């Protein structure tokens, strides 16, 4: 008996829920099937052209345009699908889903997740910072193959990833790399170091 695989719905048109959040919800449903999860996992770190087993699940979500940006978007969708499918069992069974009701700018990006990993002792500080600085200098062609091992390490350590935020960041990486990398780094340092505002010297002298 084969697993029942839900059909891929058309991308939503609602203005209140981001397409990326709907896509991630769909992927979690699809990955309940062992068959689908195995097919999606085969695309880990690979370009879309080598992900033939994933097409049946993802094509309905993508535009049929052959320009450079749509190619980046397509690869981001395939990458995140394979990363979600490859989650360790502990992450599939117990990790809480990020709250999509939060304002977008308050949701954790990859930098925040790495900062949380450092704060909780899952990653060493120099390893996390090196990973961020390395990715900040790379095109998406170099970033994508780097993500499977990194995200698996985070998930195995109990760190939550907001897949919808990662999806959109990857989709825009080649066009807005400096902006996205800066946001990742800022989120990392805020989360890893628990930085507080410096004291006012006048207040210190008044004590």
N, C-alpha and C positions, 0 to 999 in steps of 0.2 A: 504494500500500500504506500503510495507516494504522499508527501506532505501537500497540504492545500496551500497554494500560494495566492495571496490577494492580488487582484488586477491593479495595475498602476492607474490611479485616477488622473484626470487632466489637471494641470496646475490651476490653483484657485484664482479667482479674480477679486476676492474680498480685499478691501483696503485696510481692514483691521488686523489681519493676520498675515505675517510675512510669508512669502512662498517658501523661503528657506526653512521656516518652522514647520510648515505643512509637509515639506519633503522629508525632514528628519522624523516626524511622526510616522509618515508612511514607511520609512526604512525600518523603524523599530517594529512595526507590524509585520513587514515582509520577513525580517530576520527571525521571527518566531518559527519559520519554516527552516528546517535543517538543509533542505535542498537549495533554497534561495540563498541562505547564508553562505553556503559553500561556494555557490556561483559568484556571489559578490566579493567574497574574500579572495578569489583568484586574481582580482585586479590590483592587489596591493602594490603600490609604487610603480605601476605600469602606465604607459600612455594609453589613451582611449583606443587607439588602433589595435592594441593587443588585448582588449577586454571584451571579446566577442560574446562571452557568456553573460555579460551584464546588460546587454542592450535591451533585452525583453523587459527588464525592470525599470530602466531609466529613460529610454528614448521618449516616452510620452511627456516627460517633464522638460524637454529641451527644444529650443527653436531650431529649425532647419536652415540656419544661416552659416555661411562658410567664411566668416571674417575672423580676424585675429582675436578680438575680444570674446566672441562666442566660443571660440576654441578654448580659451582660458576658462570660461564659465563651464563648458562641458567637462573639461578635465577636473575642475573642482567638484562637480557633482559626482563624478565617478570615483574620485579619491575619497571623498567623505563617505560614500556608500561602502567602499571596501574597508575603510577604517572602522566604521560602525559594525560591519559584519565580522571583523576580526577581533572584536573586544574579547578579553578573557571572560570566562564564565562568571567570575566574581563580579565583574562590572555589569554583565547582562542581568544578573540576578538581583543585585543589591544597590547599584549606584543610583542616586536620585537624579531625576531629570532637571535640568536648569529651568527656571521659571520664565517662560516667554512673556509673561505679563510685565516684567521689569522693563523700564526704558532701555532702549538698545545700548546706550552709552554706559549703562550700569552693569550690563551683562559681562561675564568674564571672557576675555579673549585668551589666546594661547599664552601670552605673557603672564596674565594673571594666574593661569593654571600652573605655569612653571614656578611662579612666586609662591603659590600655595604649597607646591611640592617641596620647595626649599624650606619654608617655614615649618613644615611637618616632618622634615628629615627624610623625605622620599628621594630627593636629589641633593647632591652637593652644590653649593653656591657657584663654584667655578664651572661646574659642568653645565648648569642651567644658563649661566650668562654666556658661556662660550657657544652654546647652541643658538641662543638668540642673536648674538653678534654674527655668527656664521650665516644664519638664514637671512639676516638683514642685508647681506652683500650679494645674495644669490638671486637668480631668476627663478621662476616657478619650476622650471625644468630640473633644477637642483634641489629645490625645497621639497617637492612631492616625494621623491624616494627616501628622504630623510625622516618623514613623518611616521611611518609605521612603527619603527622601533621606539621613537620618542613617545608617541601616544600610548603605546602598549605599556611602557614603563610607568607613565603617569597613572593609567587606569589600574594597573596591578597594585599600585601604591594607594589606591582609594581616592585618587584625585578626579574630580568631575570635569568633564570637558563640555563646553557649549558648542555642539556640532554645527548649529545654524550660524553662529558667529564665525566659526572657522571656515565654513562653506563660503560665506560672503567675502571674507578676507582673502581666501585663495582665489576666488573668482576675479578679484580686482588687483591681485598682487602685482602683476606685470605693469599695470597702469598707475598704481598708487603705492608702490613698494615702500618708498621713504615714509609716507604718512602712516601706513599700516605698521611698519616696523617700529616707528617711533611710539605709536600707541601701545604696541606689545611691550616695549622696553619700559615705558612709563608705568604701565600696569604691573609689570614684573617687580620693579623696585618698590612701588607702593605696597605690594602684597608681601614681598619677601622680607622687607626690612621693617615693616610697621612704622614707617616714618611719621613723626609728629612735627607740628610746627615749632620752630625755634622759639625759645622764650624771649620776651621783650626785655632788653637790658635794663630799662627803667624800672620794670617790675622786680627784676632781680635785685637792684640796688635798694629798693624800698623795703626789702625784707629785713 
